[in-house]
Amino acid sequence: MGIKMKKLPVSVCIIAKNEEKHIEECLKRLMPYGFEIIVTDTGSTDRTVEIAKKYTDNVYFFEWVNDFSAARNFCAEKASNNWILVLDCDEYVNSIDVAGMRIGMQKFVRMVGEIRIKSITQNRGETVFVPADVSRFYNKNFYYFHSPIHEQLRPKDQSKWDDPVECFMLPMEVIHHGYNLSPDEMLEKQKRNLDLLYKGLEESPDNEYFYFQAGQSEFMRGDIQKAIELYEKGLTLGESTECEYVRLMIMSLAKGYVKTKRYAEAVALMEHYAPECPYARFAFTHANVLLDCGNQLKALLLYIKATAMPDSDTLGINLGHCYESIIKLYTEMGNVEMAALFKERYEECLRENERVVNS
């Protein structure tokens, strides 16, 4: 980690509350890059502030008002640089290509940078990672956060509010540990989220994103029927499938239909949207739905397609699950040669998963 590099005019903005478990590792990982670090505490009663002050003099206090955007915007106001990198305390930087970051800042001044966040979670009793590209890097002259929860970046120019936010990929890898929770901790987190989301829906009843996120929280809590109702309502509002959360809402709704044994509706939904969604995660979910509905051959073809798509690296451990399903289906068909071919790729996925979860 002893890297010598020219400092970039970047401020890392972090909001925190009772994060003594994570904040030290988060800040320690940032030290080699020389970024300005701003920590805004929203009411910690543990050692969070004490630990933060070991790494930065820029520690501020903000009274919590049940609004993540308000806290994030307050934190950004305290930054001396215009370019803001947003992290949470349970997110640890694994690598940054500083030269690539500099080029992005120069070339895409009015765009938003996405970072690849690999979230550590539990799946089938194993510790795995799931990647997502998240908008976390922006010039505060042109953007600010809005929405009280699951906050999103919005242009300051109101004439652009209805336009899709243009993004570029930032060359960095971040490991997120916030989903590696006990069942009780996860339920408490979803309850907190739902309180804010339902409040948001009262104020903005046509906000499709809130319906999606409320559906996700209800799904995680086990109320599948309520989640289905929220997804169905959200999809009636007409947002384009170019928005990633709309595609995720479609996939989650299909999973809900399968869990409630509405198999024909699940297949029809995925078939309807498939031409608009040429993405590996959509193909993977489509294959799962077909397999659950007994169409093994079509599922096999879609699993193979998902592994070959340009964005297959966004699948994370699900790329391994693709290969696992392909191997199982070929074996059941008696084609051991094809099963053996995909086994090597499956083992590569397992090695990458081990690297990430141990980072």
Secondary structure, 3 states (H helix, E strand, C coil): CCCCCCCCCEEEEEEECCCCCCHHHHHHHHHHHCCEEEEEECCCCCCHHHHHCCCCCCEEECCCCCCHHHHHHHHHHCCCCCEEEEEECCEEEEEECHHHHHHHHHHCCCCEEEEEEEEEEEECCEEEEEEEEEEEEEECCCEEEECCCCCEEEECCHHHCCCCCCEEEEEEEEEECCCCCCHHHHHHHHHHHHHHHHHHHHHCCCCHHHHHHHHHHHHHHCCHHHHHHHHHHHHCCCCCCCCHHHHHHHHHHHHHHHHCCCHHHHHHHHHHHHHHCCCHHHHHHHHHHHHHCCCHHHHHHHHHHHHHCCCHHHHCHHHHHHHHHHHHHHHHCCCHHHHHHHHHHHHHHHHHHHHHHCC
